[in-house]
């Protein structure tokens, strides 16, 4: 099968590309060439910027594919562009969406894929619009569309940094330093390994059962946020973590950039019914959470910089001291920062 992956070097997309290449597909990736590649040399690479729409669409006129997987569609204009780019040049578009299209408090647990879209973030709103644009185009002019909704996914290629973008988290836990978890720590949560999520994408390609449908690709191993931190400690070879529970609203008021994930995502129960994907895509969770973290930590340990010394960034200590003392955190000595664009909204 001839497949284009828009993206192709990110966390999930690297696993997708590797699985496609392993089964003998003709794989091409399109990206800016910035992220470190962990894909086979046999994979073709086209370098470009999909946000430069006219340039991207003109470039794609020279290619045709059996399927296109769009892993980096974040704006409705991305969806419109990919439809223009591949009109008549592909029979299937598979788009990576997100369970954040639901947003906020779910109507039932585990949530089904017909859960109402009531997004609380720009990210969820944009993904919902992308889904609608692409699904509306499906079934026309020989095009089929499949929407796949992962929840939190991790593994090799991503640093384990918890809810507050703390790259020192593994070292903090190993040193027995306190770590922050929002609210009571009992928010229901699930984290999948990238290879499991990727298998759902791979199995959707050319699969007529998946045409015109949307699926969850989330872990079936459900826990809580306290449970997540306990499994991380186990994988790091540490004792049980010293967890300090701090209300989500206080965290966001004190550190809105560090806490943007807490504000819009992590504070809400987030477990999902995968039964439709299990039936149609042969999807299943195969890597337990503790093993997911073990593999992730091994990858992090390949470079010392991926696990910085906990004493190099004491912002969690500062927030804990401020919360316990009832005063605002100091302006100096720490950085309110996140890697999701460094904004205070998501």
C-alpha positions in Angstrom: 0.0 0.0 0.0 1.3 3.5 -0.9 0.8 5.7 2.2 1.7 9.3 3.0 2.0 10.4 6.6 1.8 14.1 7.1 4.0 14.5 10.2 5.7 11.1 10.5 8.3 11.9 13.1 6.2 12.6 16.2 5.4 10.3 19.0 2.5 8.3 17.5 3.4 8.9 13.9 6.9 7.4 14.3 5.3 4.2 15.5 2.8 4.3 12.6 5.6 4.8 10.1 7.7 2.0 11.6 4.7 -0.4 11.6 3.8 0.4 8.0 7.4 -0.1 6.9 7.7 -3.3 8.8 4.7 -4.8 6.9 6.2 -3.7 3.6 4.2 -0.7 2.7 5.5 2.1 0.5 5.7 4.9 3.0 6.4 8.7 2.5 6.4 11.3 5.2 5.9 15.0 4.8 7.2 17.4 7.5 9.4 20.4 8.2 12.5 18.2 8.9 12.9 19.7 12.4 12.1 16.7 14.7 14.7 14.0 15.1 13.8 11.1 12.9 13.5 7.6 14.4 12.2 5.9 11.2 13.7 3.5 8.7 15.9 4.8 5.9 13.7 3.2 3.4 10.9 5.7 4.1 10.8 8.6 1.6 10.9 12.1 3.0 9.3 15.2 1.5 10.3 18.4 3.4 7.9 21.3 3.5 5.4 23.3 5.6 1.8 22.2 5.4 0.7 25.6 6.8 1.9 27.2 3.6 -1.2 26.0 1.9 -0.6 27.1 -1.7 2.9 25.7 -1.7 1.8 22.5 0.0 -1.1 21.8 -2.4 1.0 22.6 -5.5 3.8 20.2 -4.2 1.3 17.4 -3.7 0.0 17.6 -7.3 3.0 15.5 -8.3 2.0 12.6 -6.0 -0.8 10.1 -5.5 -1.3 7.7 -2.6 -3.7 4.9 -1.6 -4.1 6.6 1.8 -3.1 9.8 3.5 -2.7 9.9 7.3 -2.8 13.5 8.7 -1.2 13.5 12.1 -0.7 17.3 12.4 -4.1 18.8 11.5 -4.7 21.4 14.2 -6.8 24.1 12.4 -9.9 23.8 10.2 -7.9 25.3 7.3 -5.5 22.4 7.5 -8.5 20.1 6.7 -9.6 22.2 3.8 -6.1 22.3 2.4 -5.6 18.5 2.6 -8.9 18.0 0.7 -7.7 20.3 -2.0 -4.3 18.8 -2.1 -5.4 15.2 -2.6 -8.6 15.6 -4.6 -8.5 12.7 -7.0 -5.1 11.5 -5.7 -6.1 9.4 -2.7 -9.0 7.1 -1.8 -8.7 7.5 2.0 -7.8 10.2 4.4 -7.3 9.2 8.0 -7.1 12.1 10.5 -5.7 12.1 14.0 -8.3 13.8 16.2 -8.5 13.7 20.0 -10.9 12.9 22.8 -10.7 16.6 23.7 -13.5 17.1 21.2 -15.8 16.1 24.1 -14.2 18.3 26.7 -15.2 18.9 30.3 -17.3 16.4 32.3 -18.3 13.3 30.3 -21.9 12.2 30.3 -20.9 8.6 31.1 -17.8 6.5 31.9 -16.3 4.9 30.0 -17.4 7.4 27.3 -18.7 6.1 24.0 -17.7 7.6 20.7 -21.1 9.2 20.3 -20.4 11.4 23.4 -21.6 15.0 22.6 -18.9 17.5 21.5 -18.8 20.1 24.3 -15.2 21.1 24.0 -13.7 23.5 26.6 -10.6 24.4 24.7 -9.6 25.9 21.4 -7.7 22.6 20.7 -10.9 20.5 21.1 -13.0 23.0 19.1 -10.6 23.0 16.2 -10.3 19.2 16.1 -14.1 18.9 16.2 -14.4 21.3 13.2 -11.7 19.3 11.4 -13.6 16.1 11.9 -16.8 17.7 10.5 -15.1 19.1 7.4 -13.4 15.8 6.5 -16.4 13.5 7.3 -18.6 15.8 5.2 -16.3 15.3 2.3 -16.2 11.5 2.7 -18.3 9.4 0.3 -17.8 12.0 -2.4 -15.6 11.7 -5.5 -14.3 8.3 -4.4 -13.0 9.6 -1.1 -13.4 7.8 2.2 -12.5 9.4 5.6 -11.7 7.8 9.0 -11.4 9.8 12.2 -9.3 8.4 15.1 -9.4 9.9 18.6 -6.4 9.0 20.9 -6.3 10.1 24.5 -3.0 10.7 26.3 -0.3 8.6 24.6 3.3 8.3 25.6 6.4 6.2 25.3 9.8 6.5 23.7 10.2 9.9 22.1 8.5 11.8 24.9 9.8 13.0 28.3 7.8 11.9 31.3 6.9 15.3 32.8 3.6 14.8 34.6 0.8 17.4 34.8 3.1 20.4 35.1 5.6 20.1 32.3 8.3 19.2 34.8 11.2 17.5 32.9 12.9 16.8 36.3 9.9 14.6 37.4 11.7 11.3 37.2 14.6 12.6 39.2 12.3 14.2 41.7 10.6 10.9 42.4 13.9 9.0 42.6 15.1 11.6 45.1 12.0 11.3 47.2 11.0 14.9 46.7 7.3 15.8 46.8 5.4 16.0 43.6 2.1 17.8 42.8 -1.1 16.1 41.7 -4.2 18.2 41.2 -7.3 17.9 43.4 -7.8 14.6 45.3 -5.6 12.6 42.9 -8.6 10.4 42.1 -9.5 11.8 38.7 -9.9 8.7 36.4 -7.2 8.5 33.8 -5.7 6.2 31.1 -2.4 6.5 29.2 -1.6 4.4 26.1 1.7 3.3 24.7 2.4 4.9 21.3 2.8 1.5 19.5 -0.7 0.5 20.6 -2.3 3.7 19.4 -0.4 3.5 16.2 -1.8 0.0 15.5 -5.3 1.5 15.2 -4.1 3.9 12.5 -2.4 1.1 10.6 -5.4 -1.2 10.8 -7.8 1.5 9.5 -6.0 1.8 6.1 -8.0 0.3 3.3 -10.4 -1.1 5.9 -14.0 -0.6 4.5 -15.4 -1.0 8.0 -13.7 2.2 9.0 -14.9 4.3 6.1 -16.9 7.3 7.4 -16.5 6.4 11.0 -14.8 7.8 14.1 -13.1 5.6 16.8 -11.4 5.9 20.2 -7.9 4.6 20.4 -7.3 4.8 24.1 -5.8 2.6 26.8 -8.1 0.0 28.4 -6.0 0.1 31.5 -7.8 2.6 33.7 -6.3 4.2 36.8 -6.3 7.6 38.6 -3.7 10.4 38.5 -2.3 9.2 41.8 -2.1 5.8 40.1 -0.2 7.3 37.2 2.4 8.7 39.5 2.7 5.4 41.4 3.3 3.5 38.2 5.9 6.1 37.1 7.7 5.6 40.4 7.6 1.9 40.0 9.1 2.2 36.5 11.8 4.5 37.8 12.8 2.0 40.5 11.7 4.4 43.3 9.5 4.0 46.3 6.0 5.4 46.4 6.0 9.1 45.5 5.4 11.8 48.1 2.2 13.3 46.5 0.9 16.7 47.5 -2.6 17.4 46.4 -3.4 20.9 45.3 -6.7 22.2 43.9 -6.8 22.7 40.1 -8.1 26.2 40.5 -5.3 27.3 42.8 -2.7 25.8 40.5 -4.1 27.6 37.5 -4.3 30.9 39.4 -0.7 30.6 40.6 0.9 29.1 37.5 -1.4 29.3 34.5 1.1 28.2 31.9 2.4 25.3 33.9 -1.2 24.3 34.7 -2.8 24.8 31.3 -3.2 21.0 31.0 -4.7 20.7 34.4 -7.2 23.6 33.6 -8.4 22.2 30.3 -7.8 18.4 30.4 -6.3 16.6 33.4 -8.9 17.7 35.9 -11.7 15.8 34.1 -12.3 12.0 34.2 -11.0 10.7 30.9 -11.6 7.0 30.2 -13.2 5.8 27.0 -15.0 2.8 25.4 -12.8 1.3 22.7 -15.2 -1.5 21.7 -15.9 -0.2 18.2 -12.2 0.0 17.4 -11.6 -3.4 19.0 -14.3 -4.9 16.7 -13.5 -3.0 13.4 -9.8 -2.3 13.7 -8.6 -5.2 15.9 -7.4 -2.6 18.4 -6.3 -3.6 21.8 -4.0 -2.4 24.6 -0.9 -4.6 24.8 1.6 -2.5 26.8 0.8 -2.0 30.5 1.3 1.5 32.0 4.3 0.5 34.1 6.0 -1.0 31.1 5.2 2.0 29.0 7.0 4.2 31.6 9.9 1.7 31.8 10.5 2.0 28.0 10.1 5.7 28.1 12.6 6.1 31.0 15.1 3.9 29.2 14.8 6.2 26.2 15.2 9.2 28.4 18.3 7.8 30.0 20.0 7.5 26.6 20.7 11.2 26.9 21.4 12.7 30.3 19.7 16.0 29.3 16.3 14.1 29.1 16.4 13.6 32.9 17.7 16.9 34.4 18.6 17.1 38.1 15.6 17.9 40.2 17.6 20.5 42.1 18.0 22.5 38.8 14.3 23.4 38.8 12.6 23.8 42.1 9.3 25.2 40.9 7.2 22.3 42.4 8.8 23.0 45.8 8.0 26.7 45.4 4.4 26.0 44.5 4.0 23.5 47.3 5.5 26.0 49.9 3.3 28.8 48.6 0.1 26.7 48.7 0.8 25.5 52.3 1.7 29.0 53.5 -1.3 30.6 51.8 0.8 33.2 49.9 1.4 33.8 46.2 4.5 32.2 44.8 7.5 34.6 44.3 8.1 36.2 40.9 11.7 35.0 40.8 13.4 31.6 41.2 11.1 29.7 38.9 9.5 29.8 35.4 5.8 29.6 34.5 6.3 27.8 31.2 4.7 25.1 29.0 5.7 23.5 25.7 2.2 23.7 24.2 2.9 27.2 22.8 3.5 28.7 26.3 0.0 30.2 26.5 -2.5 30.2 29.3 -5.3 28.6 27.1 -5.3 25.4 25.2 
